[in-house]
Amino acid sequence: MTKPVTVQTIADYLNVLAPADLAEPWDHTGLLIGSPDQPVRRVLVSLDADLSAINAAVQHQAELMICHHPLIFSPLSSLRIDRPNELQCVRLIQEKISLIAAHTNLDAAEGGTADCLAAYLLQGHEISVALQPCAVYGRLADISEPVLLSDWRREVAVRLGSSGCRLNTGHDRLIRRVVFWPGAFSEDAIEPVVQARADLVICGEVKHHVNLALADFGVALMDVGHDVSERPVLRPLADTLQQVWPQISFAVHDGIAYNGIAY
């Protein structure tokens, strides 16, 4: 008789793909809710464990959710259903759905969030050398045929569904060297990006003073929305897991398209 795949089995494999020691000290990754011994037949992969994602997991009859953003960051002092964050935990427990988070460890891992964002946006473009790391979460690419910044913006906005795609400059220019950075761009990465002589950073979001600092260094920055910068990892992650366990049904939940609503 075939041994059932458990939550712990999948957690162990995820730790190979995105080792826990790559995570930031403040991060909460791994199994956050549920039982390591729970057998798994259906899995939902999502950016967040918000109520819409939990509802999708219930519809999928999933025993496990794998989310990018941890549901639990700070210690909980209560579990009340009138508070959304606590209600999400209660719902998962009620529905007997375990929850694994792969966050900054997945961002930094080879083949993880940063690499998937770069690969997704580089479709149709040739690069002169293989992707190179830039700081922890960045991926540096040299485009063989330079592209106008305005053209890059239009292409990225359409490809990611980012109607709120913004630039830190009104000066159009040819772009050859690009840093792809999923999620929030870090102030600590300004110096490595400048030293790498990057023409452009494409990231999920950025603080105002960091945006200005890059502009002063002559580096263009395009912030596309936190969610759309990380969503390209979901399907490749699900496909990778599907190849390992073809007997399990993996579904992907894209989440709320608030970028399009807000802009």
N, C-alpha and C positions, 0 to 999 in steps of 0.2 A: 504493500500500500504506500502511495506517495505521501511523503511527509508534508503537512500543510505549510504554506507560507505564512509567517506571522508578522506582526508589526515590528518585532525586533529584527527579523530577517531583513526587512526592507530598510530599517534604520541603520543596520550594520552596513548594508550596501551603499546607502547614501553617505555614510561616513567615509567610505572609500572614494566615492566621487567628489565629495566636498568635505575633507577632513575637519573635524571640530576644532582642531588647533589653529585653523586659518581664521576662525571667527574672532571678532573684537572682544576684549574682556567684558564689555558691558552687554554683549549680545546674549540672547537666550535661544539656543538651537537644540535640535534633537527632539526626543519624545516629550511633549509638554502636557498632554492629556491622554488618558487611556491606559491600556494594558499592553505590555510588551508581548504577552502570550496570546493575544487575540488573533485568530486566523483571519486572513485577508483574501477576499475574492474580488472586491471592487475598490478602486482608489480614485479620489478626486484630487487633481493638482491645481492649485490656485495661487494668486499673489497673496491674498489675505484670507483670514478665517472670519470674514464679516457674515452677517446674517444671510445675505444673498448667496454667498458661497456655501454656507451650511445647508441652506434650503436645496441648493443644487446637489450637494452630497447626499442628502436624504432622498431626493428623486433618483439619484444614481444607485441608491441602496449601498452606498460605500461604507465600509468598515474603517476606512482610513482616509484622512486628508493630509496632503503634503502641501504646506504653504510656505511662501517665501518670507513674509513678514510675521514674526512671532506674535501670537495673540497675547501672551503674558510677558510683560517687560518688568513690571514692578510687583512686589509681593501683594497678593490680594488679601484684604482684611475682611471681606465678606463675599457672599455669592448671592446677589439679589437680582431678581428678574426685571426690576425697573431701571437697571443700569445696563446699557448696551454691552459694554465689554464683559461684564459679569454674566449677562444673559447668554452671550455666545458660549461661554464655558459651560453653563448649565445645559444649554441645548445639546452640545456635543456629548456631555455625560448622559443626558436623557436618551439620546439616539444611539448610544453605545458606539460613537465614532471616535477613534483615536486621532491625535493630531501631532504631526512631526513638522518642525520648522527647520528650513535650511536657508539662512539669511546671508550674513557677511561671509560666511565660509563658502557659500555657493557663488557669491559675487567674485571672490578672489580665485576660486578653483579653476584649473585648466578645463576648458570646455563649459565653464559656468556662465553666469549672467553677463559678464563683460565680453567674453568671447562670442556669445550668442548675439548680443547687440551689434558687435562689430561685423560679424558674418552676415547678419540680416541686412544691415545698411550698406554693406559693400557689394551686394549682389549687383552684377552688371558693371562693376569697376574692377580693373586689374590693379594689383599692388606689386611694387617692385621687390619687396622682401616680405618674409613671413611676419605676422603680427608680433609686436614686441610689448612686454609689460612696461607700463609707465606708472610709477608709484605702485600702490597695492591693487587698485581696482581699475586702472586705466589700461587700454590696449592701443598701441601706437601703430598707425599704418601710413605708408607712403603710397599715395595714389599715382599710378603711372602716368595718367593723363590729368593734369590739373583741372579743377572744376570751379566755376565762379561760386562765391559764397551764396549769392542769391539763388542760384540753381540748386545748390546743396540744400538750402532751406526748403525750397518747394518740394524737392524729391523726398526729403526726410519727413516733412509734414504729411505728405500723401501716404508714404509707406507705413508710417507709424500711426496714422490717424490722429495726428497732433495738430489740431487747428490752432492751438495756443503756442506754437513753436516761436520762440523769441530769440533775438540777437542782441549782443551788447555793443553793436556798432552799426552805423548807417553807411559805412564805407565798404563798397563792394570790392572784392579782390579775388585773385586766383588762390585756390586752396590745394595744397599738395599733401601736407602732413597733418593727419587728424588723430586726435585722441578720443576714443570712445569710452564713456564713463557712465555706467548705469546708476540710477538713483541720484543721491545728493553728492555733488562735487565738493571735495574737501579743501579747506584752506591750506592744509598741509601739502596739497598736491600742486600748488602754484609754482613753487620752485622747480620740481621735477619737470613740469610741463614746459616751463620757460627754458630750462636747460636742454630739453629735447628738441627745442626750436619748432614746436608745434605751431601750425597756422590756425588751427581750430580745435576746440573742445566741444564734443556733443555729449550732453549729460541730461539727467532727469530734472534736476533743479539746482539752484545755487543761491547763496546769500548775496545780498546787494553789494556789500563791500568787496566780496570775492570777485564778483562780476566786474566791478570797476577796476580792481587790481589787475585782472587779466587784460582788460582793455588798455590800461596804462602800459603794459608790457608789449602791446601790439598783438595779443592773441585774441582772436575772435572766439566767442562762446555762444553756443546754441542750446538753450534749455527747452526740452521738448515735453516735459511732464514726467513726474516720477513713475507713474504707472506704465506708460507706454515705453519707457526706456528699459523696463525690466520684464515686460510681458514676452519678449522674444525667447526667453529661456524656458517658458512653460511647456510648449509642444516638444522641443528637443529632449527635455528631461523626461516627459511622459513616454516618448518614443524609446528612449534608452532603457527605461524600466520595463516597457512592454516587450522589448527584445529579450530581456533576462527572464521575464515571467509571462510568456504568451498566454498562459491560462487565466491570468488576471485581467480584468477590464479596467483600463486607465482612461479617465475622462479629464478634460481641461476646462476650467471655468475662467473666462477672461476678466470677469469683474465689471464694476461699474465704469462706463465710458464717460467719466466726469470731465475729461479734457474737452471733448466735443460739446458738452453741455455748457461748460463755463465760458467757452469762447464762441 
